[in-house]
């Protein structure tokens, strides 16, 4: 067999498919144009991974375009199962109202429950109420209090929007989806992927068991540090939750102003 690394042997350029180089048995027998223009061709190509990449790209483009100019915003999370008569619903509504009064837009997952409550509070207060929905097997739909809504296929694209365009997270009682957003936000701050990002839990009674576990066996095991746990603030009053986000925003603005005026 000829050694392709031999300097006297010319390695064929192969077949280029965009940035991908194919050689030998990987070279396709038809071209992309042929597949595109063929009549009666199967439609399964729209479900292949390269096409999914385009869908993912489009979600980022649409999300960035829709949210780039919303101004200061705060992401509010909580259970989709919370009923309108539940105290947590009234808590979410109050958080949404107070955020708007403090000059923030409100972003939620756009669904029912606590999400609807926060969107409702924001809309009733005359502020910008944003919903970032997600395609699910059980359709939730966008709640009626969303003024600007975007629906995503992919969780990771949606999560990026929650972090990129928010100045903090306020987390009300919720389930697995809420826990997922909470721990991802903690991880992003802990690893300094995002900085100066307040994370506020509302409802000390609800969160006390989780925090006791974190400060007990988890901390004792050394898998987290005391500094990591200090990233989480716990309050019961919606006013305190909003104040925590406001305080962080003011500190950040002061730091940026100081850095801009520093001649060095």
C-alpha positions as a printed Julia matrix, in Angstrom:
264×3 Matrix{Float64}:
   0.0    0.0    0.0
   1.19   3.5   -0.8
   2.0    5.61   2.23
   0.08   8.91   1.92
   2.67  10.6    4.15
   5.43   9.87   1.62
   6.68  13.2    0.22
   6.61  11.77  -3.31
   2.93  10.9   -3.13
   0.35  13.58  -3.91
  -2.63  13.41  -1.58
  -5.86  14.17  -3.47
  -7.65  17.38  -2.48
 -10.8   15.39  -1.89
 -14.36  16.64  -1.94
 -15.19  19.85  -0.13
 -18.65  20.33   1.31
 -18.49  23.85   2.73
 -15.83  23.77   5.46
 -15.91  19.95   5.59
 -13.28  17.91   3.7
 -14.27  14.43   2.52
 -12.0   11.76   1.01
 -12.2    8.19  -0.19
 -15.35   6.43   0.99
 -16.77   9.62   2.52
 -17.2   11.36  -0.87
 -20.95  11.5   -1.72
 -22.24  10.27  -5.04
 -24.55  13.28  -5.45
 -24.06  16.98  -4.81
 -26.0   19.26  -2.5
 -27.49  21.09  -5.49
 -28.67  17.82  -6.98
 -30.48  16.93  -3.79
 -31.98  20.41  -3.55
 -33.27  20.51  -7.12
 -34.39  16.89  -7.43
 -38.13  16.52  -7.96
 -39.96  14.13  -5.68
 -36.96  13.84  -3.38
 -37.67  12.7    0.2
 -38.13  15.46   2.76
 -36.17  13.75   5.55
 -33.2   16.09   4.92
 -35.0   18.82   6.89
 -34.58  16.67  10.01
 -30.84  16.05   9.66
 -28.22  17.54  11.98
 -26.87  20.15   9.5
 -30.39  21.51   9.03
 -30.88  21.56  12.79
 -27.79  23.74  13.04
 -29.53  26.28  10.79
 -32.61  26.17  13.01
 -30.44  26.7   16.08
 -28.71  29.62  14.38
 -32.05  31.15  13.46
 -33.23  30.95  17.08
 -30.18  32.85  18.26
 -30.57  35.45  15.49
 -34.27  35.96  16.22
 -33.69  36.11  19.96
 -30.8   38.56  19.75
 -32.7   40.74  17.29
 -35.86  40.85  19.4
 -34.19  41.48  22.75
 -31.14  43.61  21.93
 -32.9   46.89  22.69
 -35.22  45.98  25.57
 -33.05  47.8   28.12
 -32.48  46.66  31.71
 -34.43  43.48  32.43
 -34.74  40.84  35.14
 -35.6   37.17  34.6
 -38.28  35.79  36.93
 -38.71  32.04  37.38
 -41.26  29.89  39.17
 -43.7   27.04  38.76
 -46.02  26.77  35.78
 -48.42  24.79  38.01
 -49.16  27.58  40.48
 -52.87  28.42  40.53
 -54.18  31.98  40.48
 -55.54  31.69  44.02
 -52.16  30.55  45.37
 -50.19  33.08  47.47
 -47.18  32.44  45.21
 -49.18  33.79  42.26
 -49.82  37.04  44.12
 -46.14  37.12  45.09
 -45.1   36.8   41.43
 -47.51  39.52  40.39
 -46.09  41.84  43.02
 -42.53  41.09  41.93
 -43.41  41.92  38.32
 -45.06  45.2   39.31
 -42.21  46.31  41.54
 -39.58  45.47  38.92
 -41.32  47.72  36.4
 -41.61  50.51  38.96
 -37.84  50.14  39.52
 -37.18  50.59  35.79
 -36.78  46.96  34.67
 -38.46  44.9   31.97
 -39.64  41.48  33.15
 -38.69  38.23  31.39
 -40.3   34.88  32.17
 -40.77  31.56  30.43
 -44.04  32.91  29.08
 -46.19  30.11  30.47
 -48.89  29.91  33.14
 -48.51  29.96  36.93
 -45.82  32.15  38.46
 -44.63  33.11  34.97
 -48.05  34.49  34.11
 -48.18  36.27  37.46
 -44.9   38.12  36.91
 -45.85  39.02  33.32
 -49.23  40.22  34.53
 -47.73  42.41  37.24
 -45.33  43.94  34.73
 -48.01  44.57  32.11
 -50.47  46.04  34.59
 -47.74  48.4   35.79
 -47.24  49.65  32.23
 -43.83  48.02  31.72
 -42.41  45.65  29.15
 -43.55  42.06  29.76
 -41.44  39.47  27.91
 -42.09  35.75  27.48
 -39.51  33.25  26.22
 -41.52  30.14  25.51
 -40.35  26.62  24.75
 -41.78  23.93  22.49
 -42.99  21.09  24.72
 -44.91  17.83  24.14
 -47.67  19.24  26.35
 -48.44  22.64  24.86
 -48.5   25.47  27.4
 -48.85  28.43  25.09
 -47.87  32.01  25.77
 -49.83  33.65  28.56
 -52.05  36.62  27.72
 -49.92  39.14  29.65
 -46.85  38.8   27.41
 -46.2   41.89  25.27
 -43.09  40.54  23.53
 -43.0   36.78  23.04
 -40.47  34.46  21.43
 -40.97  30.71  21.17
 -37.9   28.45  21.12
 -37.34  24.87  20.04
 -34.11  24.5   21.99
 -33.66  24.98  25.72
 -30.03  26.1   25.39
 -30.89  28.95  23.0
 -33.67  30.07  25.32
 -31.42  29.9   28.39
 -28.85  32.09  26.67
 -31.46  34.82  26.23
 -32.48  34.65  29.89
 -28.9   35.3   30.97
 -27.65  37.6   28.22
 -30.46  40.13  28.47
 -31.08  40.07  32.23
 -29.36  41.9   35.05
 -30.38  39.29  37.59
 -32.62  36.33  38.46
 -35.52  36.36  40.89
 -36.63  32.82  41.63
 -39.98  31.98  43.18
 -41.11  28.49  44.28
 -41.0   26.03  41.4
 -40.08  22.55  40.29
 -37.46  20.89  38.09
 -37.47  23.61  35.43
 -37.03  26.3   38.06
 -34.24  24.3   39.76
 -32.53  23.88  36.4
 -32.49  27.63  35.77
 -31.41  28.34  39.34
 -28.43  25.99  39.37
 -27.33  26.95  35.89
 -27.28  30.61  36.88
 -25.29  29.8   40.03
 -22.82  27.78  37.94
 -22.38  30.61  35.43
 -21.6   33.09  38.2
 -19.39  30.62  40.09
 -17.31  29.93  36.97
 -17.29  33.65  36.08
 -19.01  33.12  32.76
 -21.19  35.99  33.9
 -20.23  38.54  36.53
 -22.14  40.74  38.97
 -25.31  38.74  38.54
 -27.62  38.7   41.6
 -29.59  35.52  42.27
 -32.49  36.08  44.66
 -34.76  33.33  46.02
 -38.17  34.48  47.23
 -39.81  32.4   49.97
 -37.51  31.32  52.78
 -39.87  28.58  53.97
 -39.94  26.94  50.55
 -36.19  27.17  49.93
 -35.0   26.41  53.48
 -34.73  22.65  52.93
 -32.62  23.03  49.81
 -30.35  25.57  51.48
 -29.97  23.39  54.58
 -28.86  20.5   52.35
 -26.37  22.72  50.51
 -24.95  24.16  53.74
 -24.97  20.73  55.4
 -23.81  17.56  53.59
 -22.85  19.33  50.36
 -20.64  21.9   52.07
 -19.29  19.3   54.53
 -18.29  17.09  51.61
 -16.3   19.98  50.14
 -18.1   19.87  46.79
 -19.08  23.53  47.16
 -17.48  26.37  49.08
 -18.96  28.9   51.47
 -18.23  31.54  48.86
 -20.34  29.66  46.32
 -23.3   29.64  48.69
 -22.91  33.37  49.29
 -23.98  33.88  45.66
 -27.57  33.11  46.73
 -29.75  35.66  48.5
 -33.01  34.66  50.2
 -35.86  37.07  50.95
 -39.58  36.91  51.69
 -40.68  40.38  50.65
 -40.94  41.22  46.91
 -39.63  44.69  47.72
 -36.43  43.17  49.12
 -36.01  40.99  46.02
 -36.23  44.0   43.72
 -33.99  46.04  46.01
 -31.28  43.37  45.79
 -31.32  43.6   41.98
 -31.4   47.41  42.08
 -28.46  47.56  44.46
 -26.4   45.33  42.21
 -27.29  47.4   39.13
 -26.25  50.61  40.88
 -22.96  49.08  42.02
 -22.24  47.88  38.51
 -23.02  51.29  37.01
 -20.72  52.98  39.52
 -17.9   50.54  38.73
 -18.31  51.11  34.99
 -18.29  54.89  35.46
 -15.14  54.67  37.56
 -13.44  52.48  34.99
 -14.39  54.88  32.18
 -12.96  57.87  34.03
  -9.72  56.13  34.96
  -6.98  57.71  32.77
  -4.84  54.57  33.02
